[in-house]
Amino acid sequence: MSGDTAIATVCLSGTLEDKLAAAAAAGFHGVEIFENDLIASRRSPSEIRRLCADLGLTIDLYQPFRDFEAVPPELLRSNLRRARRKFDLMTELGADTVLVCSSVSPDAVDDDDLAAAQLRELAELAGERGIRVAYEALAWGRFVNTYEHAWRIVRRADHPALGVCLDSFHILSRRGDPRTIRTIPGEKIFFLQLADAPLLDMDVLHWSRHHRLFPGQGSFDLTAFTGHVLAAGYRGPLSLEVFNDVFRQADPRPAAVDAMRSLVALRESVGALEVPEAPRLLGPAFAELAVPGAVLADLGFAHVGTHRSKPVQLWQQGSARLLVNEAAADGTIGALGLISANPAGSARRAETLLAPVLPREHGPGEADLSAIAAPDGTEIFFCGDDEWLKDFVPTGTAPAGTGITGIDHIALTQPFDHFDEATLFYRSVLGLRPEPVSEFAAPFGLVRSRAVGDQDVRLTLDSALVRRGEWAPGVPSPQHIAFACDDAIAVARAMREGGAPVLEIPGNYYDDLEARFDLPFAARLRENSVLYDRDEHGEFLHFCTELAGSRVFFEVVQRIGGYRGYGVVNTPVYMTAHRERRLSLAQATSAAEADR
């Protein structure tokens, strides 16, 4: 393996020049020039060649050349004429490998001997110009749609300028067995294209054109796939070819960084790159947010410390610690502190995987914590122990509280454009395990949710698939912190008695719950607005508060047995309740103002 990395320009948004600049800035060695990008550019091929050289990029592939092989003689003549023009262009461009896709033309015939003979003729023409032909089996190719079939034709053609291109999507989307790749001589694997994808039951062409992802963002086993290719002796670049509607609209610069991060993680997984191992994360140290301290007091938290040099208060109940940043924007979770078995190692890994390292200012004697930025801007701090608590001047001892024992999980809403990027970030940078994506119909459209983590650190990433215009969710980009407890019903009762604004759940929910389950405590759930779920491992009781500010609320959860989920089935219920409560408060405010 050469260690070089490349990216197809089709992966990124913008003009060809935008894409090349983003690829170079992200550290890619080379690019695949997608023909449509070149056609739309005002620069000539020689000018693009010089631009790539100035940016430090090689042009590793020109693509695609379509519908060439197994055609009648008159069409072959036309195809060869087309090839000569493209080879002239490639010479000017400085590209020495062309991707030829297996034919989908209605004029093609099912004849391997004819396909091999015509591809040999094309390779002869290419070889005279120092160009190689990489033949790729499209998953929807008319007759050739597996890499095994493409290799049989290439082997039959037997020309030094003809080899195969292996594309992980075309192979894995058809549930192909990549182990046979090891039987292909490495020198005949001319190019490797990598893409991940979610497992979807749809037409493979539509799947390919709209839903590919960077490695580590989907469900394909690209570690095993790439391992087979490298074991065959492939020595070319690892190149990304991802067609994705979101990526092709997003800013190409962070998208290119995300793409490079995916290749760093992939190279690590196949043993081709040494990356500092992800130290184990032992739990949340704190969450920093901007809410009034009185809200936390109603939940049973106590103000136990004030930062020595910053306008930050420490509130605590059980092992749950919250930092109230009085200078931050209203209602945001701005930072998370995670306890790491090796904070310095966590920071080194994050930097290696291109996570933005945040500059930190700290006073004399204050903890020097490493911090990085997540894709949504949330700051992540790595804490080794309780040393950071010395930054706070104690203000008192925490009272008994209402029964909260710690932080169970933290839910962060992701911009839709960064949902997959966030998954890769937490998986690769922090070593958190992603759960399958779930989608549910919320009151204002479809919401996608994905949990990452384990029993020590749990995060949920949520994103609304479509949000346009004035008619939007009543809680914009909601975030919440879920606290753990041993008795959710008792905690809900205690919070109500303490004046906490527990969110009221409608009676229809409990009517349905009692129809589905024979629960001896159903009446107490109803009385205290506690929600219920169960899975094959255990049960889950949870309730929510009203909003504390514009977008943050709190949840209290009780896990019984080995319940692993997050009560997603109940999310639309409390989302609707939040919306109704906000409307009620807004109407009351308007009425009060009208009476003045």
Secondary structure, 3 states (H helix, E strand, C coil): CCCCEEEEHHHCCCCHHHHHHHHHHCCCCEEEEEHHHHHHCCCCHHHHHHHHHHHCCEEEEEEEECCCCCCCHHHHHHHHHHHHHHHHHHHHHCCCEEEEECCCCCCCCCCHHHHHHHHHHHHHHHHCCCCEEEEECCCCCCCCCCHHHHHHHHHHHCCCCEEEEEEHHHHHCCCCCHHHHHHCCHHHEEEEEECECCCCCCCHHHHHHHHCECCCCCCCCHHHHHHHHHHCCCCCCEEECCCECCCCCCCHHHHHHHHHHHHHHHHHHCCCCCCCCCCCEEEEEEEEECCCHHHHHHCCCEEEEEECCCCEEEEEECCEEEEEECCCCCCCEEEEEEEECCHHHHHHHHHHCCCCECCCCCCCCCCCCEEEECCCCCEEEEECCHHHHHHEEECCCCCCCCCEEEEEEEEEECCHHHHHHHHHHHHHHCCCCECCCEEEEECCEEEEEEEEECCCCEEEEEEECCCCCCCCCCCCCCEEEEEEECCHHHHHHHHHHCCCCECCCCHHHHHHHHHHCCCCCHHHHHHHCCEEEECCCEEEEEEEECCCCCCEEEEEEEEEECCCCCCHHHHHHHHHHHHHHHHHHHHHHHHHHHHC
